[in-house]
Amino acid sequence: MISRTYDHNYLYHLDKVFSKTKEYRLRNLNPTSTDTVVDLGCGIGLDAQRIAACGAKVIAIDFDESFIEKARLMNDNSKIKFYNSSIYELPIESNTVSKITIDRVFQHLENHDAAFNEINRVLVKNGKIQITDTDYLSMTFFTEFIQLEKKLINFIATEKIPNAWKVRILFNNIESYGYKVINRISHDYSFNSIEIANSIVRFNKIFNDGYKTGYFSDEELLEWEKIKSNFKFSMNLLTIDAIKI
Ligand SMILES: C[S@@+](CC[C@H](N)C(=O)[O-])C[C@H]1O[C@@H](n2cnc3c(N)ncnc32)[C@H](O)[C@@H]1O
């Protein structure tokens, strides 16, 4: 049983919120009928469907059984095969895949080296990898309470999503796994309401959890109320396209 804090509705919602990045990713991945594309951490298969609609064969993998069940139910394209499997153990033969796409999955991975052992095993030489992830450490509330802002963001990127901070290292360091970067881009997302922000990152719940355990003080609770009363928020989504050398 996988423990997670979001469901398939959340994945639908973020697919729309991040549509600018989704469109950019598909354009740059440029899947064709000669490609076999792997979508790692495919969720409910929304990217897999878009890639298959371009004519590519798609192997879509997620370790969450209920997401894979939902993805299979919604799919009517025989070019997609869904597998309930972990990134650390791919049900794919070595050197058989031309492109791999991974959207907001590395933030959940503890062991990037082990993931790349598998990715590099299945991806052919000159094959393409595309990684998108949330740079949680880029978040800002445009507030005067900068100590609390930093504290809350660090709490999210190191404790609530314990591996999220490592995404920055990956984006600086992908060459060390045997890749040549061809594109590196950051999309900025800005929102003006706490309701929308909460639908993306559950700030209220996260702050309240921290307050209950004493991580945040009474004084910081007052500051948080002031931040919320005039809430502005932005964060970056990073995307890298790279070639295996
Ligand atoms: C934020 S969701 C993104 C889903 C999808 N890529 C999308 O763009 O809608 C992260 C996904 O990664 C999957 N995931 C996390 N760790 C995984 C692992 N070790 N192996 C396979 N899937 C994993 C989760 O189950 C979830 O579906």
The ligand as an SDF file (V2000), in Angstrom:
LIG
                    3D

 27 29  0  0  0  0  0  0  0  0999 V2000
    2.8270   14.3610   -8.7700 C   0  0  0  0  0  0  0  0  0  0  0  0
    2.3770   12.8110   -9.4520 S   0  0  0  0  0  0  0  0  0  0  0  0
    2.5870   13.1360  -11.1970 C   0  0  0  0  0  0  0  0  0  0  0  0
    1.8400   12.1560  -12.0700 C   0  0  0  0  0  0  0  0  0  0  0  0
    1.9860   12.3840  -13.5860 C   0  0  0  0  0  0  0  0  0  0  0  0
    3.3560   12.3340  -14.0080 N   0  0  0  0  0  0  0  0  0  0  0  0
    1.3290   13.6730  -14.0240 C   0  0  0  0  0  0  0  0  0  0  0  0
    2.0240   14.5510  -14.5650 O   0  0  0  0  0  0  0  0  0  0  0  0
    0.1070   13.8170  -13.8070 O   0  0  0  0  0  0  0  0  0  0  0  0
    3.7520   11.7330   -9.0820 C   0  0  0  0  0  0  0  0  0  0  0  0
    3.5430   10.3070   -9.5320 C   0  0  0  0  0  0  0  0  0  0  0  0
    4.7300    9.5470   -9.3200 O   0  0  0  0  0  0  0  0  0  0  0  0
    4.3790    8.2700   -8.8410 C   0  0  0  0  0  0  0  0  0  0  0  0
    5.5780    7.7040   -8.1480 N   0  0  0  0  0  0  0  0  0  0  0  0
    6.2020    8.2350   -7.0820 C   0  0  0  0  0  0  0  0  0  0  0  0
    7.2480    7.4460   -6.7290 N   0  0  0  0  0  0  0  0  0  0  0  0
    7.2820    6.4050   -7.6110 C   0  0  0  0  0  0  0  0  0  0  0  0
    8.1190    5.2610   -7.7650 C   0  0  0  0  0  0  0  0  0  0  0  0
    9.1330    5.0190   -6.9260 N   0  0  0  0  0  0  0  0  0  0  0  0
    7.8640    4.3930   -8.7690 N   0  0  0  0  0  0  0  0  0  0  0  0
    6.8020    4.6290   -9.6260 C   0  0  0  0  0  0  0  0  0  0  0  0
    5.9700    5.6960   -9.5050 N   0  0  0  0  0  0  0  0  0  0  0  0
    6.2060    6.5780   -8.5200 C   0  0  0  0  0  0  0  0  0  0  0  0
    3.1810    8.5390   -7.9460 C   0  0  0  0  0  0  0  0  0  0  0  0
    2.4080    7.3790   -7.7050 O   0  0  0  0  0  0  0  0  0  0  0  0
    2.4340    9.5890   -8.7690 C   0  0  0  0  0  0  0  0  0  0  0  0
    1.5390    9.0260   -9.6780 O   0  0  0  0  0  0  0  0  0  0  0  0
  1  2  1  0
  2  3  1  0
  2 10  1  0
  3  4  1  0
  4  5  1  0
  5  6  1  0
  5  7  1  0
  7  8  2  0
  7  9  1  0
 10 11  1  0
 11 12  1  0
 11 26  1  0
 12 13  1  0
 13 14  1  0
 13 24  1  0
 14 15  1  0
 14 23  1  0
 15 16  2  0
 16 17  1  0
 17 18  1  0
 17 23  2  0
 18 19  1  0
 18 20  2  0
 20 21  1  0
 21 22  2  0
 22 23  1  0
 24 25  1  0
 24 26  1  0
 26 27  1  0
M  CHG  2   2   1   9  -1
M  END
$$$$
